[in-house]
Amino acid sequence: MKVTQEAPSKESMIVLESLRKAVAQALDRKKRLGQYAVVWQDGQPTIIGDDKPETSRQKD
């Protein structure tokens, strides 16, 4: 992976904003439908939502 200290290009910022908007819309739709979602939170995947499974598979 190439890491630079340059500011993102205008095109990159447009793509990033589009992705953020799409994810926000998808999460909002899932919430309105009462569905759960898996999101990254505090360095690990987390299940959110009213209908999330009672128990999740535990690591061995």
Sequence and secondary structure as in RCSB ss.txt:
>XXXX:A:sequence
MKVTQEAPSKESMIVLESLRKAVAQALDRKKRLGQYAVVWQDGQPTIIGDDKPETSRQKD
>XXXX:A:secstr
     S   HHHHHHHHHHHHHHHHHHHHHHHHT  EEEEETTEEEEESTT  SS     
